[in-house]
Each structure stands twice: as structure tokens, then as C-alpha cells.
């Protein structure tokens, strides 16, 4: 079989690469249209808007002004008179206000006094001596069987013996006797008594006495004395006055009234006890009523007087700086009869040149920093000032008056 000869071989991978390189190349890439990025537009618009916001909304001018000030000090004497309708500042007279307070207090107190009392009682004295009456002098002694001595406080007559139903019986009389000494030991039970004045005579045994009830009332007993009553008045008067002081000070504070202690009339209008000195009581009730009348000065009227006085003394174009006011007052004299008091008054304060803020704002509209400085320095009512424009790139005062902040510094 004849031998087959193949003179052309399939190209290998390497040969393919070589052939590929031998192919003609294009001179340029195909044309494409690039896309536009709108983000930069948005950013630019935002920056412009922010700038306009700062320029229109946030743009402002701040001006702090210290006006020219001067201090004034005055000393005046004023009259505060109650019972008048209106004050007369031109005559240094201020209408006062009267406060009247009454308080009553009562209390039960212990008695500190004592009384030593003598026992007493009734005895029946017999006359078995004769048919004649027998007088006995006052202070005649009677001695009990236990030796306790009693006396008759008054002169008595013992009737003589007499016939009763045909039988001669002793005469007798019931009399009161009082122990010779005070004390509980004389509170004795019923007993018999003799008359020591008849001792050594035949009358001693024929004149005698008997008691049919105990002697009582002897001992030490509590008693109200003058010291107790005086002490009660002193204690309760102090309490009543304290209550009046408390009430009158509260009233003055609530009603904004200036109160002087020496402008208060104090009276104890009533002080009594149902128990009198000598009453035998362990305790007693005492009552005191106090009355206070005060002439006071209304704070508001004093402030009006001072402001009115300043207004009459300051120059045109000046104003009083009320927070700077300082006031001292002293009670010089008090006349309760005419319901008036005289005060020495010391007061001081600062006055400042009044700056027309609205006029100043209008004058500064759209002015540069240099022009603002010239205007403020030329104003004779201004002592010093500070000026600021915001934000930092702003060069002129805004034309909106609300964006111009002018502050008066009076410290």
C-alpha cells in the first residue's frame, strides 16, 4: 500500500498565538459618551444656601453700652402720720398705717401661800355650882381630857342651875371654842373639858364642858397670797405681749409695712382673778388681756417718696437705676398722742444718662465697624462700649433692627 504523505499540519497553540499577532490591529477605540455627575451641583447649591442663611438669618450685631452714671446721696427728715388720707411728698409727709392687736391669755396656777389654822368646835358648858349665871371672859381656857387647850373667842354667860320637872338641874350653854395653837393635833375626838381658871376652888369640879362632835379645821392649808397674784399677772402679761408682738410682726410682714419696736404702744387692758388674796385654794385661774397699737410705714410709699425725690434732683435725660438704691432709716421721735413719728432717712443711688435704644439702632443700620465706632464715641451719654458683628465675615450692621442687639450695662 502506498505511503500517505501529509505536508500541512494543524496549527499548534503556539502557532495560533503567532498568527493572531500577525492580524492587522485597529488604530483607535470605539467612541463612548461620558455620564454627568450631578452631586457637585447639589453640593454647590447647598453651600450657596448655607451662605445665604448665615447672611440673612444669622447675621447680627451685638453692642454693649455702659452709659455715664453718677452717685447721689441724700439725708432727709420725714414725718409718718397715721389717719391722713394721702401723703404729701413736697412736705416730706408720708401717710402711715395703724395696726391694732388684742390678745387674751388665761392660765391656772398653783398657790404658793399657806395658812396655819386652828381647830375649832362646839362644846356644852355646864353650871352645876349655883342658880346664878356665871360669866366667862373672852379667851377663857378649856382643857380637854388629853391636855389640849382651847379658848372661847368671846365673852359668854353660863346659866345657873334651874328646876326641870321639879328637879334641880345644871344650867348649860353651847359655845364655840378655838384651839390655842394651830395644827392637826388639835383635831380631837369628842371628850370632856375643864376650866383651869377655877382650879383650887369649889367651882373647878362644878363647872365643866363636853363636846359631842370632833374638833376640826386645824392644820396647814394652801392659800392664794399677793405674791401669787403679782406673779400670775407678770407671767401672763408677758405671754399676752409676746402673742401681740408675734401677731403684729406677722401683719407687718404680710402687708409690707416697716415696723419700729418703739412705735408700738403696749397696754395691759385687763388683769384679774376670781380668787382674791387669802383664798384657801391650791390653784387659781388668772386672765390677762393686752392691747398693742403700732404706727407703721408702708414700704411702697417710702419707695415712691424716694423715687419722687430722685426725680426732683436728677438732670434732664437721666434715669434712676432702681437696683442701686440703698436706704437707711432711724426712728427719731414718736408721738402716740398725735399718731405720728419722725424718721431720719438716708438714701443713695446711681443715676445714668438715658440712651434712646431705638434711635441708636436706626443710626447704626448698614454702618461699617469703623462708622459704628465713630458714632458711639461721639455720643456724650456713653461712657464705654463693646461692639461685635457676627459671623466673622460680616462687615456691616444688618438693616433689620431685630438683628441689632443693644444692651445697657448698669453694673
C-alpha positions, 0 to 999 in steps of 0.5 A: 500500500502506498505511503500517505504523505501529509505536508500541512499540519494543524496549527499548534497553540503556539502557532495560533498565538503567532498568527493572531499577532500577525492580524492587522490591529485597529488604530483607535477605540470605539467612541463612548459618551461620558455620564454627568455627575450631578452631586457637585451641583447639589453640593454647590447649591447647598453651600450657596444656601448655607451662605445665604442663611448665615447672611440673612438669618444669622447675621447680627450685631451685638453692642454693649453700652455702659452709659455715664452714671453718677452717685447721689446721696441724700439725708432727709427728715420725714414725718409718718402720720397715721389717719391722713388720707394721702401723703404729701411728698413736697412736705416730706409727709408720708401717710402711715398705717395703724395696726391694732392687736388684742390678745387674751391669755388665761392660765391656772396656777398653783398657790404658793401661800399657806395658812396655819389654822386652828381647830375649832368646835362646839362644846356644852358648858355646864353650871352645876355650882349655883342658880346664878349665871356665871360669866366667862371672859373672852379667851377663857381656857378649856382643857380637854381630857388629853391636855389640849387647850382651847379658848372661847373667842368671846365673852359668854354667860353660863346659866345657873342651875334651874328646876326641870320637872321639879328637879334641880338641874345644871344650867348649860350653854353651847359655845364655840371654842378655838384651839390655842395653837394651830395644827392637826393635833388639835383635831380631837375626838369628842371628850370632856373639858375643864376650866383651869381658871377655877382650879383650887376652888369649889367651882373647878369640879362644878363647872365643866364642858363636853363636846359631842362632835370632833374638833376640826379645821386645824392644820396647814392649808394652801392659800392664794397670797399677793405674791401669787397674784403679782406673779400670775399677772407678770407671767401672763402679761408677758405671754399676752405681749409676746402673742401681740408682738408675734401677731403684729410682726406677722401683719407687718410682714404680710402687708409690707409695712416697716415696723419700729419696736418703739412705735408700738404702744403696749397696754395691759387692758385687763388683769384679774382673778376670781380668787382674791388674796387669802383664798384657801385654794391650791390653784387659781385661774388668772386672765390677762388681756393686752392691747398693742397699737403700732404706727407703721410705714408702708414700704411702697410709699417710702419707695415712691417718696424716694423715687419722687425725690430722685426725680426732683434732683436728677438732670434732664435725660437721666434715669434712676437705676432702681437696683442701686438704691440703698436706704437707711432709716432711724426712728427719731421721735414718736408721738402716740398722742398725735399718731405720728413719728419722725424718721431720719432717712438716708438714701443713695443711688446711681443715676445714668444718662438715658440712651434712646435704644431705638434711635441708636439702632436706626443710626447704626443700620448698614454702618461699617465697624469703623462708622459704628465706632465713630458714632458711639464715641461721639455720643456724650451719654456713653461712657464705654462700649463693646461692639461685635458683628457676627459671623466673622465675615460680616462687615456691616450692621444688618438693616433689620433692627431685630438683628441689632442687639443693644444692651445697657450695662448698669453694673 
